[in-house]
Amino acid sequence: MSPPDSAEIADLARRVLDACRSHGLHLATAESCTGGLISGALTEIPGSSDVVACGFVTYDNAAKTRMLGVDAGLLARLGAVSTEVASAMAEGALAHAPVDLTVAVTGIAGPGGGTAKKPVGLVHFASARRGGPVLAEHHVFAGDRAAVRRQTVATALRLLLARATE
């Protein structure tokens, strides 16, 4: 399967915004390996400010702790690329922004940084919705850094869409 193109990502972003509008939801992103690309995809759409409150780009561990309240011990124990950290990022964004819905991503986009247990292309996702559970998933994407990041953006948007319409 080839990575999503710009048109597919823009369509997903529009659908997320429309779903959030129809359900009266505001959202925030908490991004590590995408460096703001999810928020960028959403805010590329004119009028998105009625849904998108903010995006947290927490590329390093200190930022995850400082901006989102992710426990430093959790990061030290499990590393940034884990289900638990993605979930803590999603919950932290919900706690630190006036929103109803969040998505968080943390992973290894490459080309380096991978290990046998955490290969290049591994991305953990989590989404929190006020009053509901945190949902988490992970994927291992193929391709170069750009392809991994595009697939991550599309998957995060799909997760937001599912959460907005539940």
VOPAGU-2260 file (C-alpha; in pm, 1 decimal, decimal comma):
REM VOPAGU-2260
SITE   aa  ch    i         X         Y         Z
SITE  MET   A    0       0,0       0,0       0,0
SITE  SER   A    1     143,1     336,0     -96,0
SITE  PRO   A    2     155,6     625,8     151,6
SITE  PRO   A    3    -138,4     865,9     135,7
SITE  ASP   A    4     -98,7    1167,3     -89,8
SITE  SER   A    5    -178,9    1529,4      -7,1
SITE  ALA   A    6    -530,6    1505,1    -147,3
SITE  GLU   A    7    -615,6    1203,2      70,3
SITE  ILE   A    8    -478,2    1373,6     381,4
SITE  ALA   A    9    -670,9    1693,5     302,0
SITE  ASP   A   10    -991,7    1492,0     254,3
SITE  LEU   A   11    -942,0    1316,8     588,6
SITE  ALA   A   12    -874,9    1650,1     759,4
SITE  ARG   A   13   -1195,4    1799,3     613,5
SITE  ARG   A   14   -1393,4    1497,8     730,5
SITE  VAL   A   15   -1250,1    1527,9    1083,5
SITE  LEU   A   16   -1338,0    1896,4    1099,6
SITE  ASP   A   17   -1690,6    1834,0     968,1
SITE  ALA   A   18   -1747,7    1551,4    1217,9
SITE  CYS   A   19   -1621,5    1764,7    1506,4
SITE  ARG   A   20   -1845,0    2053,8    1401,1
SITE  SER   A   21   -2151,7    1832,8    1378,1
SITE  HIS   A   22   -2083,5    1694,4    1727,6
SITE  GLY   A   23   -1974,6    2023,7    1884,0
SITE  LEU   A   24   -1620,4    1903,8    1956,5
SITE  HIS   A   25   -1293,8    2095,5    1984,8
SITE  LEU   A   26    -963,1    1915,9    1946,3
SITE  ALA   A   27    -591,6    1933,5    2016,5
SITE  THR   A   28    -298,1    1732,1    1891,0
SITE  ALA   A   29       7,2    1608,3    2081,5
SITE  GLU   A   30     279,9    1524,1    1833,2
SITE  SER   A   31     629,0    1388,5    1853,8
SITE  CYS   A   32     749,6    1213,2    1536,5
SITE  THR   A   33     523,4    1420,9    1310,3
SITE  GLY   A   34     646,6    1754,1    1445,7
SITE  GLY   A   35     313,2    1930,9    1393,8
SITE  LEU   A   36     208,2    1776,4    1061,7
SITE  ILE   A   37    -128,7    1656,2    1198,2
SITE  SER   A   38    -215,3    2000,1    1326,9
SITE  GLY   A   39     -82,4    2143,2    1001,5
SITE  ALA   A   40    -308,8    1917,9     793,9
SITE  LEU   A   41    -611,9    2028,5     995,4
SITE  THR   A   42    -528,6    2398,0     993,3
SITE  GLU   A   43    -458,5    2391,4     619,2
SITE  ILE   A   44    -838,1    2382,0     583,3
SITE  PRO   A   45    -993,0    2731,9     594,1
SITE  GLY   A   46   -1218,3    2785,2     895,4
SITE  SER   A   47   -1053,7    2512,0    1102,9
SITE  SER   A   48   -1010,2    2746,8    1399,7
SITE  ASP   A   49   -1366,6    2671,5    1509,3
SITE  VAL   A   50   -1253,5    2313,9    1585,2
SITE  VAL   A   51    -875,7    2312,5    1636,6
SITE  ALA   A   52    -774,0    2473,2    1965,0
SITE  CYS   A   53    -402,1    2395,0    1963,7
SITE  GLY   A   54    -124,7    2154,0    1885,7
SITE  PHE   A   55     152,8    2046,8    2120,0
SITE  VAL   A   56     477,5    1958,7    1944,1
SITE  THR   A   57     671,2    1767,0    2207,8
SITE  TYR   A   58     960,7    1626,1    2014,6
SITE  ASP   A   59    1188,4    1560,3    2309,3
SITE  ASN   A   60    1111,9    1395,8    2642,0
SITE  ALA   A   61    1156,2    1714,4    2846,2
SITE  ALA   A   62     884,7    1881,7    2638,3
SITE  LYS   A   63     652,1    1584,8    2689,7
SITE  THR   A   64     695,4    1626,3    3064,2
SITE  ARG   A   65     684,6    2005,4    3073,9
SITE  MET   A   66     400,7    2069,0    2827,6
SITE  LEU   A   67     183,6    1759,3    2869,2
SITE  GLY   A   68     267,2    1635,2    3218,0
SITE  VAL   A   69     400,5    1298,4    3099,0
SITE  ASP   A   70     572,0    1134,5    3395,6
SITE  ALA   A   71     951,4    1146,1    3358,9
SITE  GLY   A   72     975,3     805,8    3527,9
SITE  LEU   A   73     745,4     655,7    3266,4
SITE  LEU   A   74     964,3     797,2    2991,0
SITE  ALA   A   75    1279,6     666,0    3159,6
SITE  ARG   A   76    1127,7     321,0    3211,4
SITE  LEU   A   77     960,0     264,7    2874,4
SITE  GLY   A   78    1106,2     523,5    2640,3
SITE  ALA   A   79     904,0     775,3    2445,7
SITE  VAL   A   80     788,7     521,8    2187,4
SITE  SER   A   81     530,8     321,9    2380,6
SITE  THR   A   82     156,7     283,1    2419,4
SITE  GLU   A   83     176,2     418,6    2773,0
SITE  VAL   A   84     354,5     739,0    2669,0
SITE  ALA   A   85     119,1     795,0    2374,1
SITE  SER   A   86    -174,9     755,3    2613,5
SITE  ALA   A   87     -19,6     993,6    2866,4
SITE  MET   A   88      37,1    1247,4    2586,5
SITE  ALA   A   89    -328,0    1223,4    2478,6
SITE  GLU   A   90    -448,9    1262,0    2837,6
SITE  GLY   A   91    -204,8    1548,4    2895,0
SITE  ALA   A   92    -333,0    1736,7    2592,3
SITE  LEU   A   93    -689,6    1690,1    2717,6
SITE  ALA   A   94    -587,2    1822,3    3060,2
SITE  HIS   A   95    -390,4    2120,7    2926,7
SITE  ALA   A   96    -624,6    2246,8    2654,1
SITE  PRO   A   97    -989,0    2352,2    2645,6
SITE  VAL   A   98   -1087,7    2062,6    2420,7
SITE  ASP   A   99   -1306,7    1754,6    2405,3
SITE  LEU   A  100   -1088,7    1533,2    2187,1
SITE  THR   A  101    -716,3    1470,5    2140,6
SITE  VAL   A  102    -482,3    1257,0    1938,7
SITE  ALA   A  103    -120,5    1181,9    2025,1
SITE  VAL   A  104     157,4    1020,6    1824,6
SITE  THR   A  105     506,9     907,7    1915,8
SITE  GLY   A  106     729,7     691,2    1701,6
SITE  ILE   A  107    1045,8     630,7    1505,5
SITE  ALA   A  108    1025,7     787,4    1159,6
SITE  GLY   A  109    1384,0     700,5    1066,4
SITE  PRO   A  110    1604,6     661,6     888,9
SITE  GLY   A  111    1795,8     580,8    1210,2
SITE  GLY   A  112    1695,6     522,9    1568,5
SITE  GLY   A  113    1532,1     184,9    1532,3
SITE  THR   A  114    1608,2    -128,2    1732,5
SITE  ALA   A  115    1495,2    -489,0    1712,4
SITE  LYS   A  116    1216,7    -416,3    1965,0
SITE  LYS   A  117    1133,6     -71,6    1827,1
SITE  PRO   A  118    1197,7     -72,8    1454,0
SITE  VAL   A  119    1198,7     227,2    1223,6
SITE  GLY   A  120     837,4     287,0    1122,8
SITE  LEU   A  121     689,8     196,8    1465,2
SITE  VAL   A  122     436,1     458,2    1572,0
SITE  HIS   A  123     211,8     455,0    1879,3
SITE  PHE   A  124    -118,1     642,1    1864,9
SITE  ALA   A  125    -361,1     738,4    2140,0
SITE  SER   A  126    -679,7     938,2    2150,2
SITE  ALA   A  127    -859,9    1076,5    2451,7
SITE  ARG   A  128   -1215,7    1203,2    2455,7
SITE  ARG   A  129   -1356,0    1391,1    2753,6
SITE  GLY   A  130   -1570,0    1152,3    2958,1
SITE  GLY   A  131   -1450,5     846,9    2765,7
SITE  PRO   A  132   -1163,2     601,2    2761,7
SITE  VAL   A  133    -824,4     655,4    2601,9
SITE  LEU   A  134    -792,3     439,0    2293,6
SITE  ALA   A  135    -447,8     334,4    2175,0
SITE  GLU   A  136    -303,9     145,9    1881,6
SITE  HIS   A  137      29,0     104,7    1710,3
SITE  HIS   A  138     148,8      40,6    1357,7
SITE  VAL   A  139     476,2     -32,4    1185,7
SITE  PHE   A  140     484,4     163,1     860,6
SITE  ALA   A  141     709,7      91,0     565,1
SITE  GLY   A  142     899,2     345,6     362,0
SITE  ASP   A  143    1131,7     635,7     417,2
SITE  ARG   A  144    1094,5     909,3     679,3
SITE  ALA   A  145     849,4    1111,1     470,1
SITE  ALA   A  146     634,6     804,5     398,8
SITE  VAL   A  147     623,9     704,5     766,3
SITE  ARG   A  148     521,8    1055,7     866,0
SITE  ARG   A  149     248,5    1078,9     597,6
SITE  GLN   A  150     106,9     741,4     703,2
SITE  THR   A  151     114,0     857,6    1064,1
SITE  VAL   A  152     -79,2    1175,0     981,2
SITE  ALA   A  153    -343,9     980,9     787,9
SITE  THR   A  154    -381,7     720,4    1062,8
SITE  ALA   A  155    -411,2     990,7    1330,9
SITE  LEU   A  156    -679,7    1167,6    1127,3
SITE  ARG   A  157    -870,1     840,6    1086,3
SITE  LEU   A  158    -850,9     784,2    1461,3
SITE  LEU   A  159    -982,4    1136,5    1526,2
SITE  LEU   A  160   -1264,9    1078,2    1278,5
SITE  ALA   A  161   -1365,0     755,9    1452,0
SITE  ARG   A  162   -1354,5     921,1    1795,5
SITE  ALA   A  163   -1551,4    1225,2    1678,7
SITE  THR   A  164   -1835,8    1009,4    1550,2
SITE  GLU   A  165   -1858,1     753,7    1832,5
